[in-house]
């Protein structure tokens, strides 16, 4: 029998917390390994989840086969704000436009554009794989690897992964280094732009 409850305590660094069944006060232990595979995020306080209950060797209740409730997902979709175009989107559009002009004017070889697109896709996949590993408590992708991919031109894919997968989007130290890689790419863009525009 599956029950539905709410996560009332969660320790993300240790991968465990407690859930309380609706209309009950009993706290049930919840471990990250019991979250059904396929969910691309970790639990947080306030999440509505469904689960089965078992008892450990000491008779303590533990949650099994935990899933995020579909009602909670639909509610989150309804309450999500209308997407807005921000400065990152503007920089991304300008980055792509200048690269296109650079190729068109012969400043850069034609394969640079598919290389940047491909590197962004690879970076996005690295983020996705790291998030899955975080959820399953598997071996993680080193943060330096993610930063190197962003620095080499894959930052659009990294930004999309942070925005759409909600991965590495709240850790302040990681975000600072990520935006440094974006700034370096933008500096290269600003250096390249006058040379490109002069040949248009």
ZAZATI-320548 format. One line per field, with one value per residue: residue in one letter; x, y, z of N, C-alpha, C, O in turn. Coordinates in steps of 0.2 Angstrom, whole numbers. Atoms other than C-alpha are relative to their C-alpha. Layout:
N
residu = [a, ...]
n_u = [X, ...]
n_v = [Y, ...]
n_w = [Z, ...]
ca_u = [X, ...]
ca_v = [Y, ...]
ca_w = [Z, ...]
c_u = [X, ...]
c_v = [Y, ...]
c_w = [Z, ...]
o_u = [X, ...]
o_v = [Y, ...]
o_w = [Z, ...]
end
This chain:
200
residu = [x, x, x, x, x, x, x, x, x, x, x, x, x, x, x, x, x, x, x, x, x, x, x, x, x, x, x, x, x, x, x, x, x, x, x, x, x, x, x, x, x, x, x, x, x, x, x, x, x, x, x, x, x, x, x, x, x, x, x, x, x, x, x, x, x, x, x, x, x, x, x, x, x, x, x, x, x, x, x, x, x, x, x, x, x, x, x, x, x, x, x, x, x, x, x, x, x, x, x, x, x, x, x, x, x, x, x, x, x, x, x, x, x, x, x, x, x, x, x, x, x, x, x, x, x, x, x, x, x, x, x, x, x, x, x, x, x, x, x, x, x, x, x, x, x, x, x, x, x, x, x, x, x, x, x, x, x, x, x, x, x, x, x, x, x, x, x, x, x, x, x, x, x, x, x, x, x, x, x, x, x, x, x, x, x, x, x, x, x, x, x, x, x, x, x, x, x, x, x, x]
n_u = [4, -4, 3, -2, -2, -3, -6, 0, -7, -4, -7, -2, -7, 0, 4, 6, 4, 6, 6, 6, 6, 5, 5, -4, -6, -5, -5, -2, -7, 0, -7, 0, 0, 7, 3, 0, -5, 4, 1, -6, -1, 0, 6, -1, 6, 7, 1, 5, -2, 3, -5, 2, -3, -3, -3, -7, -1, 2, 7, 1, 3, -4, 3, -3, 2, 3, 1, 3, 7, 2, 3, -5, -3, 5, 1, -6, 1, 5, -3, -7, 0, -1, -7, -1, -7, -4, -6, -4, 2, -2, -8, 0, 2, -6, -6, 2, 0, -7, -3, 3, -3, -7, -1, 2, -5, -6, -4, -1, 2, 7, 2, 1, 7, 2, -4, 3, 6, -2, -3, 5, 4, -4, 0, 6, 0, -4, 4, 5, -3, -2, 6, 2, -5, 1, 6, -1, -6, -5, -6, 1, -4, -4, 2, -5, 1, 6, -2, -4, 5, 3, -5, -2, 5, 6, 4, 7, 3, 0, 5, 6, 1, 2, 7, 5, 0, 0, -6, -5, 3, 0, -6, -3, -7, 0, 3, -5, -4, 4, 1, -7, -1, 4, -3, -5, 3, 2, -6, -2, 6, -1, -6, 1, 5, -2, -4, 5, 4, -4, 0, 6]
n_v = [-6, -6, -6, -6, -5, -6, 0, -5, -1, 3, -1, 1, 2, 7, 4, 3, -5, 3, -2, 2, 1, -5, 2, 4, -4, 4, -1, 5, -1, 0, -1, -2, 6, 3, -4, 4, -3, -4, -7, -4, -4, 3, -3, -6, -1, -2, 4, 5, 7, 6, 5, 6, 0, 6, -1, 3, 6, -3, -1, -7, -1, -3, -1, 4, -1, -7, -3, -7, 0, -3, -6, -5, -2, -4, -6, -3, -3, -5, -6, -3, -7, 0, -1, -7, -1, -4, -2, 6, 2, -5, 2, 6, -1, -4, 5, 3, -4, -1, 6, 0, -5, 2, 5, -3, -5, 4, -1, 7, 6, 1, 5, -3, -1, 6, 2, -3, 4, 7, 0, -1, 6, 5, -3, 1, 7, 1, -3, 4, 6, -1, 0, 7, 3, -3, 3, 7, 1, 3, -4, -6, -3, -6, -7, -3, 3, -4, -6, 1, 0, -6, -5, 2, -2, 4, -3, 0, 7, 0, -4, 3, 5, -3, -3, 5, 6, -3, 3, -4, -7, -4, 0, -7, 0, 2, -5, -5, 2, 1, -7, -2, 3, -4, -6, 1, 1, -7, -5, 2, -3, -7, -1, 2, -4, -5, 2, 3, -5, -4, 3, 1]
n_w = [0, 0, -4, 2, -5, 2, -3, -5, -1, 5, 0, 7, 0, -3, 4, -4, -4, -2, 3, -4, 3, -1, -5, -5, -3, -1, 5, 4, 3, 7, 2, 7, 4, 1, 5, 6, 6, 5, -3, 1, -5, -7, -4, -5, -5, 3, 5, -1, 2, -2, -2, -4, -6, -2, -6, 0, -6, -7, 0, 2, 6, 5, 7, 6, 7, -1, 6, -1, 1, 6, -2, -1, 6, 4, -3, 1, 7, 0, -4, 2, 3, 7, 2, 2, 3, -5, 3, 3, 6, 4, 1, 4, 7, 3, 0, 6, 6, 1, 3, 6, 4, 0, 5, 7, 2, 1, -5, -3, 4, 0, -4, -7, -2, -2, -6, -6, -2, -2, -6, -5, -1, -4, -7, -2, -1, -6, -6, -1, -3, -7, -4, -1, -5, -7, -2, -2, -4, 4, 1, 3, 5, -4, 2, 4, 6, 3, 2, 6, 6, 1, 2, 7, 5, -2, -6, 2, -3, -8, -2, 1, -5, -7, 0, 1, -4, -7, -2, -1, 1, -7, -3, 1, 2, 7, 4, 2, 6, 7, 4, 2, 6, 5, 1, 5, 7, 3, 1, 7, 4, 1, 4, 7, 3, 4, 6, 4, 2, 4, 6, 2]
ca_u = [0, 7, 5, 7, 16, 26, 45, 47, 66, 80, 99, 105, 124, 120, 106, 92, 78, 60, 43, 26, 11, -4, -16, -2, 12, 23, 40, 46, 65, 68, 85, 90, 93, 75, 70, 64, 77, 71, 69, 81, 81, 84, 70, 68, 57, 39, 40, 24, 29, 22, 30, 28, 33, 44, 52, 70, 78, 74, 56, 58, 48, 57, 51, 53, 51, 48, 41, 37, 18, 11, 0, 15, 23, 7, 5, 23, 20, 5, 14, 30, 33, 32, 49, 57, 72, 86, 104, 111, 100, 105, 124, 120, 112, 126, 139, 130, 128, 147, 152, 141, 148, 166, 164, 155, 169, 182, 189, 186, 184, 167, 168, 169, 150, 146, 161, 153, 136, 143, 153, 138, 128, 142, 142, 124, 125, 139, 128, 114, 125, 132, 114, 109, 125, 121, 103, 109, 124, 136, 153, 152, 159, 173, 168, 184, 179, 162, 171, 184, 170, 162, 178, 181, 165, 152, 145, 129, 125, 131, 119, 105, 108, 108, 92, 82, 89, 91, 109, 123, 112, 113, 130, 138, 157, 153, 142, 156, 168, 155, 152, 171, 171, 157, 166, 181, 171, 163, 180, 185, 168, 172, 189, 183, 168, 177, 188, 173, 162, 176, 175, 157]
ca_v = [0, 17, 32, 50, 63, 78, 80, 89, 87, 85, 84, 86, 84, 67, 61, 58, 66, 62, 62, 63, 55, 66, 66, 58, 64, 49, 53, 41, 39, 43, 40, 46, 29, 25, 39, 30, 32, 44, 59, 73, 81, 78, 80, 96, 101, 103, 91, 80, 61, 44, 29, 12, 9, -5, -8, -10, -23, -11, -9, 9, 15, 18, 24, 13, 16, 35, 45, 64, 66, 70, 83, 92, 92, 99, 112, 117, 119, 129, 141, 143, 161, 166, 164, 181, 186, 191, 197, 180, 176, 193, 188, 171, 178, 191, 177, 167, 181, 186, 169, 168, 184, 178, 163, 172, 185, 171, 177, 159, 142, 136, 121, 133, 135, 116, 114, 126, 118, 101, 106, 114, 98, 88, 100, 99, 80, 80, 91, 79, 64, 72, 76, 58, 53, 65, 58, 40, 43, 37, 44, 62, 72, 84, 102, 107, 96, 106, 122, 117, 113, 129, 139, 130, 137, 125, 138, 140, 121, 123, 138, 129, 114, 125, 133, 118, 104, 115, 108, 117, 133, 137, 133, 150, 145, 135, 149, 161, 151, 147, 166, 169, 156, 166, 182, 176, 170, 187, 196, 185, 190, 208, 207, 198, 209, 224, 214, 205, 220, 229, 216, 215]
ca_w = [0, -5, 6, 3, 14, 15, 18, 34, 36, 24, 25, 7, 12, 20, 8, 21, 30, 36, 29, 38, 32, 29, 44, 55, 66, 64, 56, 43, 38, 20, 12, -5, -12, -10, -22, -38, -53, -66, -55, -59, -43, -24, -11, -1, 13, 8, -6, -8, -10, -11, -4, 4, 22, 29, 46, 49, 62, 76, 71, 64, 50, 33, 16, 1, -18, -15, -29, -31, -31, -48, -40, -34, -51, -59, -46, -49, -68, -65, -53, -63, -69, -87, -95, -98, -108, -97, -100, -102, -116, -124, -122, -129, -144, -147, -144, -158, -170, -168, -171, -186, -193, -189, -200, -214, -215, -215, -198, -191, -199, -203, -191, -175, -175, -175, -162, -150, -152, -150, -135, -127, -130, -122, -107, -105, -105, -92, -80, -83, -79, -63, -57, -60, -50, -36, -35, -34, -23, -37, -43, -47, -61, -54, -54, -62, -77, -79, -78, -91, -103, -100, -102, -119, -126, -118, -106, -116, -112, -94, -92, -100, -88, -73, -78, -84, -74, -58, -56, -49, -49, -30, -25, -23, -25, -41, -48, -46, -56, -69, -72, -72, -87, -95, -92, -101, -116, -117, -116, -131, -139, -136, -143, -159, -162, -169, -181, -187, -189, -198, -212, -214]
c_u = [4, -4, 3, 1, 4, 7, 1, 8, 5, 7, 3, 7, 0, -5, -6, -4, -6, -6, -6, -6, -6, -5, 3, 6, 6, 6, 3, 7, 0, 8, 0, 0, -6, -4, 0, 4, -5, -1, 6, 1, 0, -6, 2, -6, -6, -2, -6, 3, -4, 5, -3, 4, 2, 3, 7, 1, -2, -7, -1, -2, 5, -4, 3, -3, -4, 0, -3, -7, -1, -4, 4, 3, -5, -1, 6, 0, -5, 2, 6, -1, 1, 7, 1, 7, 4, 7, 4, -2, 2, 7, 0, -1, 5, 6, -1, 1, 8, 3, -2, 4, 8, 1, -2, 5, 7, 5, 1, -2, -7, -2, 0, -7, -2, 4, -3, -7, 1, 3, -5, -5, 3, 0, -6, -1, 4, -4, -6, 2, 2, -6, -3, 4, -2, -7, 1, 6, 6, 6, -2, 5, 4, -2, 5, -1, -6, 3, 5, -4, -3, 5, 2, -5, -7, -4, -7, -4, 0, -6, -7, -2, -2, -7, -5, 1, 1, 6, 5, -2, -1, 6, 4, 7, 0, -3, 5, 5, -3, 0, 7, 1, -4, 3, 6, -2, -3, 5, 2, -5, 1, 6, -1, -5, 2, 3, -5, -5, 3, 0, -6, -2]
c_v = [6, 5, 6, 5, 5, -1, 5, 1, -3, 2, -1, -3, -8, -5, -3, 5, -4, 3, -1, -1, 5, -3, -4, 4, -4, 2, -6, 1, 0, 1, 1, -6, -3, 4, -4, 3, 3, 7, 4, 5, -3, 3, 6, 0, 3, -4, -5, -7, -5, -5, -6, 0, -7, 1, -3, -5, 3, 2, 8, 0, 3, 0, -4, 3, 7, 3, 7, -1, 4, 7, 6, 3, 5, 7, 5, 3, 6, 7, 3, 6, -1, 1, 7, 0, 4, 1, -5, -2, 5, -1, -6, 1, 4, -5, -4, 4, 2, -6, -2, 4, -2, -5, 2, 4, -4, 1, -7, -5, -2, -5, 3, 0, -7, -3, 3, -3, -7, 0, 2, -6, -5, 3, -1, -8, -2, 3, -5, -7, 1, 1, -7, -3, 2, -3, -7, -1, -4, 5, 6, 2, 6, 6, 3, -2, 4, 7, 1, 0, 6, 5, -1, 2, -4, 3, 1, -7, 0, 5, -3, -6, 2, 2, -5, -6, 2, -4, 5, 8, 3, 0, 6, -1, -3, 5, 5, -2, -1, 7, 3, -3, 4, 7, 0, -1, 6, 5, -2, 3, 7, 2, -2, 4, 5, -2, -3, 5, 4, -3, -2, 5]
c_w = [0, 4, -3, 6, -2, 4, 5, 3, -5, 0, -6, 0, 2, -4, 4, 3, 2, -3, 5, -4, 1, 6, 6, 2, 0, -6, -3, -3, -7, -2, -8, -5, -1, -5, -7, -6, -5, 2, 0, 5, 7, 4, 3, 4, -3, -6, 2, -3, 1, 1, 3, 7, 2, 7, 0, 6, 7, 0, -2, -7, -5, -6, -5, -6, 0, -7, 1, -2, -7, 1, 1, -6, -4, 3, -1, -7, 0, 3, -3, -4, -7, -2, -3, -3, 4, -4, -2, -6, -6, -2, -4, -7, -4, -1, -7, -6, -2, -3, -7, -5, -1, -6, -7, -3, -1, 6, 4, -5, 1, 6, 8, 2, 2, 6, 6, 2, 3, 7, 5, 1, 5, 7, 3, 3, 7, 6, 1, 3, 7, 4, 1, 6, 7, 3, 3, 4, -4, -1, -4, -5, 4, -3, -5, -8, -3, -1, -6, -6, -1, -2, -7, -5, 1, 5, -2, 3, 7, 3, -1, 5, 7, 0, -1, 4, 8, 3, 1, 0, 7, 4, -1, -3, -7, -5, -1, -5, -6, -3, -2, -7, -5, -2, -5, -7, -3, -1, -7, -5, -2, -4, -8, -3, -5, -6, -5, -4, -6, -7, -3, -6]
o_u = [9, -10, 7, -2, 5, 8, 0, 9, 3, 8, 5, 9, 5, -5, -8, -2, -6, -6, -5, -7, -6, -6, 0, 8, 12, 4, 5, 8, -3, 11, -5, -3, -7, -10, 6, 4, -10, -2, 11, 5, -3, -8, 8, -11, -5, -8, -6, 4, -8, 10, -9, 10, -2, 4, 8, -4, -3, -9, -7, 0, 8, -8, 9, -9, -10, 4, -6, -9, 1, -3, 3, 5, -3, -1, 6, 2, -3, 1, 9, -6, 4, 10, -3, 12, 3, 8, 8, 2, 4, 10, 4, 2, 7, 9, 4, 3, 9, 7, 2, 5, 11, 6, 1, 6, 11, 11, 6, -6, -9, -7, -2, -8, -5, 2, -4, -8, -3, 1, -5, -7, 0, -1, -7, -4, 2, -3, -7, -1, 1, -6, -5, 2, -1, -7, -2, 8, 10, 6, -5, 10, 0, -4, 2, 0, -6, 0, 4, -3, -4, 3, 3, -5, -12, -9, -11, -9, -4, -9, -11, -7, -6, -10, -10, -5, 1, 6, 7, 2, -3, 6, 7, 9, 4, 0, 5, 7, 0, 1, 7, 4, -2, 3, 7, 1, -2, 5, 4, -3, 1, 6, 2, -4, 0, 3, -4, -6, 0, 2, -7, -7]
o_v = [7, 6, 6, 5, 7, -3, 11, 6, -9, 8, -7, -7, -11, -11, -8, 11, -10, 9, -6, 3, 7, -9, -8, 8, -2, 2, -11, 6, -5, 6, -2, -6, -7, 2, -6, 9, 1, 11, 1, 10, -9, 8, 7, -2, 8, -3, -8, -7, -5, -5, -6, 3, -12, 7, -8, -7, -1, 5, 10, -4, 8, -4, -3, 5, 8, 3, 8, -3, 9, 11, 11, 9, 10, 12, 11, 9, 10, 12, 8, 7, -5, 6, 10, -4, 10, 0, -5, -4, 3, -1, -6, -1, 3, -4, -5, 2, 2, -5, -3, 3, -1, -5, 1, 4, -1, -1, -8, -4, -1, -5, -1, -2, -8, -7, -1, -4, -8, -4, 0, -7, -7, -1, -3, -9, -6, -1, -7, -9, -3, -1, -8, -7, -1, -5, -10, -7, -7, 10, 6, 0, 10, 7, 7, 2, 6, 10, 5, 3, 8, 9, 4, 0, -2, 0, 1, -6, -3, 3, -2, -7, 0, 2, -5, -9, -2, -6, 8, 12, 9, 3, 7, 3, 0, 6, 8, 2, 0, 8, 7, 0, 5, 9, 4, 1, 8, 8, 2, 5, 9, 7, 1, 5, 6, 1, -3, 5, 7, 0, -5, 5]
o_w = [4, 4, -7, 11, -8, 9, 3, 6, -7, 1, -7, -4, 0, -3, 2, 4, 4, -5, 9, -8, 7, 6, 9, -1, 2, -11, 1, -7, -10, 0, -11, -10, -6, -6, -9, -7, -6, -2, 2, 4, 7, 2, 4, 3, -7, -8, 7, -9, 6, -2, 5, 7, 1, 9, -3, 9, 11, 5, 0, -11, -4, -8, -6, -6, -2, -11, 6, -8, -7, -3, -1, -7, -7, -1, -2, -8, -4, 1, 0, -7, -10, 1, -6, -1, 5, -10, -7, -11, -11, -8, -9, -12, -9, -6, -11, -11, -8, -8, -12, -11, -7, -9, -12, -9, -3, 6, 7, -9, 6, 8, 12, 8, 8, 10, 11, 7, 7, 11, 11, 7, 9, 12, 9, 8, 11, 12, 7, 8, 12, 10, 7, 10, 12, 9, 8, 6, -1, 2, -9, -5, 7, -9, -9, -12, -9, -6, -10, -11, -7, -7, -11, -11, -2, 7, 3, 5, 10, 7, 3, 7, 10, 5, 3, 6, 12, 9, -4, -2, 7, 9, -7, -8, -11, -10, -7, -9, -11, -9, -6, -12, -11, -7, -9, -12, -8, -6, -11, -11, -7, -8, -12, -9, -11, -12, -11, -10, -10, -12, -8, -9]
end
